[in-house]
Each structure stands twice: as structure tokens, then as C-alpha cells.
Amino acid sequence: MFTASGGINVGVRYTLDLWFVTIYINIQVGATLFLQGPPFQGVCHVNFWVFGFDIAFGPSDAVESPAPIQLLEFYRLTL
């Protein structure tokens, strides 16, 4: 079983000077990808300046989530 995730954000800023008026334009687009498998499946979250949405792909019920662990077991695994 594997899991992977990553993301990217891209932004553009432009300043428009018109005589006595200055207009600032700022636009950002980002995407975060989460993958897991087998079988291969995941979710891509696309984020625009004022809204975002998810795109799911692959079978949604094929991979079970790992069983939760106790706090002491987490400490043993990470420390």
C-alpha cells in the first residue's frame, strides 16, 4: 500500500497605473494531489482565487483507511 501527496501554487500580480488611479490585479491558482493504492486512486483539489473544487479518480471504496493507533504507539513510531 502506498500514499503520496504534493501541491503547487502559482500567482501573478500586475500593477496598472492610469494617471491618478492605480489598479492592483492579483490572481492565484493552486492544486493539491493525494494518491493512494493499490488500486490506484486519489483526489486533486484545484483552488482558484475565490473558489475551489475536488476531482476524485479511481475506485472510491477500494482502499481502506489504516486503523487508528493509540497516542503511545504514535510516539514509539515517531520518536
N, C-alpha and C positions, 0 to 999 in steps of 0.2 A: 504494500500500500504506500502511496506517496501523496504528499500535499506540497503545493508551491503557490506563492503569491508574489505579485510585484505591481508597480504602478508608475505612471508618468504624468506630469503636468506641464503644459505649455502655455505661456502667456505672452500677450502683445500689448504694448502701451504706446499710444500716439498722442502728441500734444499739438493742437491746431490753434495757431494764433491768428485772429482776424481783428485787426485794428485794436479796439478796446476790449475785445472779448477773447477769452482763452477757453478752449474746449478740450477736456481730457477724455480720451477713449481708452478703456482697459478691458480686454477680453481674455478669459482663461478657459481652457479645455483640458480635461484630465480623464484618465482611465485607470482602473484598478482591476487586475485579473487574478482570480483564485482558481486553481486547478487541483483536482484530486483524482485518484483512481487506484487500481483498475476497477471497473472500466472507466475510461477517460470521460470526465465531466467537469463542469465548472460554471463560474459566473463572471461576467465582465460588467463592472459598474462604470458607466460613462457619465461624467459630470461636466455640464456646461456652466456658464456664469451664473445663471439663476435657477437652473433645474438639473436633475439627473435621472437616470433610469438604469435598470439592470437587464442584461441579456444572459439568460441561462442556456446552456447547451449540454448535450449528453443526457443519459438517463438520470432522472432526479432521485430515484429511490434505490439505486444500485449499490451505493457505498454507504455503509452505516457509520455513524459518528463514533469515535472512540469512546469507550466507557469513561465516565468521570473518575478522577482519582482524589484521594484524600490530601489534605494540605501537607501532612508529614511526608507522604510519598513524593509529592511535588518537590519538597525541599531536598529529599535524598537524590532525586534525579538531576536537580539543577545546581546544587552546592557541592 
